[in-house]
Amino acid sequence: MLIFNDIAAAIRARDWWEYKIAPILMYFYATAFFLQKPIFPLWSHLLAGTAALVAAAAYVSIINDLTDHIPDALAGKTNRLTAKSPRTQAIFLFVPLLAGTIFVFLWRADFLLDGLYISTWLVFFFYSVPPFRLKEKGSWGILADAFGSSLAPVLFVVTLVYKAANQTPDMLWLCGCALSALAYGIRGILIHQTDDAENDQTSRTTTFVWGRGAAFADRLGLILLLPAELIALAFILIQLRSWAAWTAVGFYLLLILVRWKRGVLPRVVSASPRFTYIVMLELYAVLLPTALLVQSAIAHLPDMVVLCGQLVAFPMLTWHIISSVFRLPVRALKEYSRS
């Protein structure tokens, strides 16, 4: 158990397991629903896709820590790999690379699927490693992070469902998912950079937010990114024709209203004690996946297994929603981040 905890800490699993993986899997379920396919027969593709995403996320966390040790030291931040021996660091990096290579080989016959998966790994190499280090290249860093953490993984799982269904991807559906993922991904990295702006200033890490300012990032999120995200979501919902999905959206709007009356506001980008939850995160990670799986399970009973697995695998955000509704005592939920 101690070894497992040490590995989980080294790859920063708590930072991305529920906050990154769960929203991506929503697009897997939505695509299967869009194709009118039961989800349980796709279980092998779902597990393989999830494992592939976990390998990529672990690699991203490790390569970030390996290349950020100097800025982290200047900012006084804890770097989980600094105290590890070079041999341990090499092992931590080798294991996800080996896993990723296996998945690339597994999907070698599908150029689009393999290309999307490989691009996630490549973009974070250029994002983190000198002399490229797109992280410090302003807008390029924002786009690279959004592409690698959201856009490419979402298109990867969507393409994986089409592959499992032996169908050619629908370009309109791909575009709708792409716009949703890109806008959400850019907001995600802007939120992280806003939270980390003080550390970036101390370490002289020239990120987009450090250069343009948090106020500009907030306007970008409010005026451009969130509207684009909502338009893409509306398109997806219209294509799905799912009563359960619309019910989930209605419940989420009600949840926002309840929190608003309690003085708790949704966070688009900006940081404030009153902005305590990231808008849309719980919808993508909990409410929409649950709704789609419930409706699918009504039509295809074995899909109940997938629904139960989803709730067991990603419990924290679900509990956070319940605690918000019933005002149960719960620890403050950490905002997702990735440095």
Backbone hydrogen bonds, N-H to C=O, Kabsch-Sander energy under -0.5 kcal/mol:
donor,donor_aa,acceptor,acceptor_aa,energy
5,N,1,M,-2.5
6,D,2,L,-2.2
7,I,3,I,-2.3
8,A,4,F,-2.8
9,A,5,N,-2.3
10,A,6,D,-2.2
11,I,7,I,-2.2
12,R,9,A,-0.8
13,A,8,A,-2.4
15,D,12,R,-1.5
16,W,12,R,-0.6
16,W,13,A,-1.1
17,W,13,A,-2.8
20,K,16,W,-2.0
21,I,16,W,-2.0
22,A,17,W,-0.9
24,I,20,K,-1.3
25,L,21,I,-2.3
26,M,22,A,-1.2
27,Y,23,P,-0.7
27,Y,24,I,-1.1
28,F,24,I,-0.8
29,Y,25,L,-2.1
30,A,26,M,-2.7
31,T,27,Y,-2.1
32,A,28,F,-2.1
33,F,29,Y,-2.6
34,F,30,A,-2.7
35,L,31,T,-2.0
36,Q,33,F,-1.4
37,K,32,A,-3.0
42,L,39,I,-1.7
43,W,40,F,-2.1
46,L,42,L,-2.4
47,L,43,W,-2.7
48,A,44,S,-2.3
49,G,45,H,-2.7
50,T,46,L,-2.3
51,A,47,L,-2.7
52,A,48,A,-2.4
53,L,49,G,-2.1
54,V,50,T,-2.4
55,A,51,A,-2.3
56,A,52,A,-2.0
57,A,53,L,-2.7
58,A,54,V,-2.5
59,Y,55,A,-2.1
60,V,56,A,-2.3
61,S,57,A,-2.3
62,I,58,A,-2.3
63,I,59,Y,-2.9
64,N,60,V,-2.0
65,D,61,S,-2.0
66,L,62,I,-2.6
67,T,63,I,-1.7
68,D,64,N,-1.4
72,D,68,D,-2.8
73,A,69,H,-1.7
74,L,70,I,-2.3
75,A,71,P,-2.0
76,G,72,D,-0.8
76,G,73,A,-0.6
77,K,72,D,-2.6
80,R,78,T,-0.6
82,T,79,N,-1.1
83,A,79,N,-0.6
84,K,81,L,-1.1
89,Q,85,S,-2.6
90,A,86,P,-2.3
91,I,87,R,-2.1
92,F,88,T,-2.6
93,L,89,Q,-1.8
94,F,90,A,-2.5
95,V,91,I,-2.4
97,L,93,L,-1.4
98,L,94,F,-2.7
99,A,95,V,-2.4
100,G,96,P,-3.0
101,T,97,L,-2.2
102,I,98,L,-2.0
103,F,99,A,-1.9
104,V,100,G,-2.4
105,F,101,T,-2.2
106,L,102,I,-2.2
107,W,103,F,-2.0
108,R,105,F,-1.3
110,D,107,W,-1.9
111,F,109,A,-0.7
114,D,110,D,-2.6
115,G,111,F,-2.6
116,L,112,L,-2.4
117,Y,113,L,-2.0
118,I,114,D,-2.9
119,S,115,G,-2.1
120,T,116,L,-1.1
121,W,117,Y,-1.1
122,L,118,I,-2.5
123,V,119,S,-2.6
124,F,120,T,-1.2
125,F,121,W,-1.2
126,F,122,L,-2.1
127,Y,123,V,-1.7
128,S,124,F,-1.6
129,V,125,F,-2.6
132,F,129,V,-0.8
133,R,129,V,-2.4
134,L,126,F,-2.5
135,K,127,Y,-2.1
136,E,133,R,-2.1
137,K,134,L,-2.3
138,G,206,T,-1.0
140,W,137,K,-1.6
141,G,138,G,-0.7
142,I,138,G,-1.5
143,L,139,S,-2.5
144,A,140,W,-2.5
145,D,141,G,-2.4
146,A,142,I,-2.3
147,F,143,L,-2.4
148,G,144,A,-2.7
149,S,145,D,-2.9
150,S,146,A,-1.5
151,L,146,A,-2.4
152,A,147,F,-2.9
154,V,150,S,-2.3
155,L,151,L,-2.5
156,F,152,A,-2.2
157,V,153,P,-2.3
158,V,154,V,-2.3
159,T,155,L,-2.4
160,L,156,F,-2.1
161,V,157,V,-1.8
162,Y,158,V,-1.9
163,K,159,T,-2.3
164,A,160,L,-2.4
165,A,161,V,-2.2
166,N,163,K,-1.1
167,Q,162,Y,-2.5
171,M,169,P,-0.6
174,L,170,D,-2.4
175,C,171,M,-2.5
176,G,172,L,-2.3
177,C,173,W,-2.4
178,A,174,L,-2.5
179,L,175,C,-2.6
180,S,176,G,-2.0
181,A,177,C,-2.6
182,L,178,A,-2.8
183,A,179,L,-2.4
184,Y,180,S,-2.0
185,G,181,A,-2.5
186,I,182,L,-2.5
187,R,183,A,-2.1
188,G,184,Y,-2.1
189,I,185,G,-2.0
190,L,186,I,-2.2
191,I,187,R,-2.4
192,H,188,G,-2.1
193,Q,189,I,-2.7
194,T,190,L,-2.2
195,D,191,I,-2.3
196,D,192,H,-1.9
197,A,194,T,-0.9
200,D,196,D,-2.6
201,Q,197,A,-2.2
202,T,198,E,-2.0
203,S,199,N,-2.4
204,R,200,D,-0.6
205,T,200,D,-2.6
206,T,204,R,-0.8
207,T,205,T,-2.2
211,G,207,T,-1.9
212,R,208,F,-3.0
213,G,209,V,-2.4
217,A,213,G,-1.7
218,D,214,A,-2.4
219,R,215,A,-2.2
220,L,216,F,-2.5
221,G,217,A,-2.1
222,L,218,D,-2.4
223,I,219,R,-3.0
224,L,220,L,-1.7
225,L,220,L,-2.3
226,L,221,G,-2.9
228,A,224,L,-2.0
229,E,225,L,-2.5
230,L,226,L,-2.5
231,I,227,P,-2.3
232,A,228,A,-2.3
233,L,229,E,-2.4
234,A,230,L,-2.5
235,F,231,I,-2.1
236,I,232,A,-2.3
237,L,233,L,-2.8
238,I,234,A,-2.4
239,Q,235,F,-2.2
240,L,236,I,-2.0
241,R,237,L,-1.8
242,S,237,L,-0.6
243,W,241,R,-0.6
246,W,242,S,-1.9
247,T,243,W,-2.0
248,A,244,A,-2.2
249,V,245,A,-2.0
250,G,246,W,-2.4
251,F,247,T,-2.6
252,Y,248,A,-2.2
253,L,249,V,-2.3
254,L,250,G,-2.0
255,L,251,F,-2.5
256,I,252,Y,-2.4
257,L,253,L,-2.0
258,V,254,L,-2.6
259,R,255,L,-2.4
260,W,256,I,-2.6
261,K,257,L,-2.2
262,R,258,V,-0.9
262,R,259,R,-0.6
263,G,260,W,-1.9
264,V,259,R,-2.8
265,L,263,G,-0.6
265,L,274,R,-2.5
267,R,277,Y,-3.1
268,V,266,P,-0.6
275,F,272,S,-0.9
276,T,265,L,-0.8
276,T,274,R,-1.3
277,Y,265,L,-0.8
279,V,267,R,-2.3
279,V,277,Y,-0.5
281,L,278,I,-1.4
282,E,278,I,-0.6
284,Y,280,M,-2.5
285,A,281,L,-2.8
286,V,282,E,-2.1
287,L,282,E,-2.2
288,L,283,L,-2.9
290,T,286,V,-2.4
291,A,287,L,-2.5
292,L,288,L,-2.7
293,L,289,P,-2.3
294,V,290,T,-2.4
295,Q,291,A,-2.4
296,S,292,L,-2.4
297,A,293,L,-2.4
298,I,294,V,-1.7
299,A,295,Q,-1.3
300,H,296,S,-2.8
303,D,300,H,-2.2
304,M,301,L,-2.4
305,V,302,P,-1.8
306,V,302,P,-0.6
307,L,303,D,-2.1
308,C,304,M,-2.5
309,G,305,V,-2.3
310,Q,306,V,-2.5
311,L,307,L,-2.2
312,V,308,C,-2.2
313,A,309,G,-2.5
314,F,310,Q,-1.8
318,T,314,F,-0.5
319,W,315,P,-2.5
320,H,316,M,-2.1
321,I,317,L,-1.9
322,I,318,T,-2.1
323,S,319,W,-2.8
324,S,320,H,-1.8
325,V,321,I,-2.0
326,F,322,I,-2.5
327,R,323,S,-1.2
328,L,323,S,-0.9
